[in-house]
Amino acid sequence: MSRSQDEIVARINAIEDDMFGFRSDVLVSALDFAHAAPFLKDGTTEAEWDGEHDAAFAAHEYLTFAVGKILDHRGISASRSVDKLGEYAWLLGRDDVVAAMDAADYPQYGAPKVRAFAVGMDWSWPDDPDLARMAAGEPCEPGCVEGCGQ
């Protein structure tokens, strides 16, 4: 089940903690032009609008990006990834995945939350020992100097 245009608009309007607009960007991209227009830059025309993306495809592609940010120890990018993947799960009507992500801890650049997303969506999780440790809330390697466990 995916969300209706009106449900998406209501969610955008209800977001309170989206300082940089990462969450709303995901949501707006799922709207048709008529529903997206109030959230677009003034003067954007329907011909210029590149919306109504396939949320499942976009989420799957974004998961790869998110895993890369986790492995690269990129704090802000990893945080953004968690926010975006949560919105993709919501768009796709996967409240169970949203709940699993919410229940997971954040340490290690959100790896436990991103893994909860991948597993909940029944998508593959990379077979990488560093990533496995991070998803378990542990440093990528003992004594990591890049930020794990600090």
N, C-alpha and C positions, 0 to 999 in steps of 0.2 A: 504494500500500500504506500503510495507516495502522497504527499500533502497537496492540498488544493492551493490555488493562487491566493485566495483569501486567507487561508491558514498561514501561508508564508508571510504575507503582508502583516498580519497580526503579530507574528513572531518577531519580525524586524522591529516593529513599533514597541514591542515589549522588552527588547534587549536593553539592559542597563549597563552592562560591563563589557563594552566593546570599544574601548578607547581608540584603537587604530582601525576599526571597521573590518577586521578579518572575518568575524562571524557573519556580519551583514553582507559582505561581498559574496560569500557562498550562497546566501539566501537570495539576494537580488539576482544573481546569475541564473536562478531557476525560474524567474518570472518572465511572463510575456511583456511586451513593451508597454501596454496599457497599465499594467500593474507596477512595472518598474519605474515608469516615468517620474513619479514623485521623489524617487531616490537617486535619480541621475543628475549629472551636471546640467545646469540650465542650457537649453538650446540643443540638447541631444535629440537627434531625429530617429524615427523608427528604422530608417535605412542604416543608420550608424550603430544601432543597438545590436549587440552580440550576446543575446541572452538565451534563455531556455535551453541550457546545456543538459545533457544527459547526466544526471547526478550520480548514477552508479558508475559510469565510465570515469567521470571526473574524480570521484572518490577513490577509485582503484588506482588511478594515475597518481593522485596526491599521496596515497599511502607510500608509494615508492620514494617520493620526495621526503616525506616525514621520517622514514627509516634512515635516509641519508643524513638528515639533520641530527638525529639522535646519535648516530655513529660518529659524526663529526663534532659532537659536543657543542652544538650551536643552541644556546639557551633560549634566546628570543624566537628564533625560527622554530625550534621544537615546541615551544609554548603555542605559537601560532598554529602549528600543525595539529596539536591536540584540539584547539578551538574549532578549527575548520573541519576536522574529521568528525567531531561531535555534531556539527551542523549537518554534515552530509548524512550521518546516520539518522538524524531527526527528519531530514527531507525525505529519506527513503522509508519513513514510517517505522524505523527500527528502534522503538523506545527501549527494547531489551538491550540493545547495544549501547544506547545512551546511558542507561542505568549501569551497565557493566563498566563503562568508561568512568562514570562518576564514582563508582565504588573502588576503582583501582587507585593505587597511590601514584603520586607524580614523580618521585625521585628518578634520577638517571634520565633526565631530559624527557620525561613523559613516556618512556618506553613501556611501562606497565599499562598505561592508558591506550597507547597506540596498538599494543598487542591485543588488548581487550577488543578494540575495534576490529582488527584483522580476524581474530578468532570468531568474534560474534557474526561477522559478515561471511564467515566460512571461506576466507581468502587465505592464501598461503602466507606464512610468516617465514622470513629468510632463515636458513639454517646457518647461523653465524654464532660462534661461541660467545663473542663479546656481547652481541645483541641479546642472546639468551640470558646472560648474567644480568644485563641492564634491565631486561623485562622482568626479572625476578627481584629487582630493586637493589641489586649489588653493583659494585663498580665494574666497568668493562674488563678491567684486569686489576689484580692486587697492586695497590700503590699508585693508581692512576693519578697523573699530575695534571690532567686536563679538566678536572672538575668533578668526576664521579665521586660520590660519597662525601662531598665537601659541603 
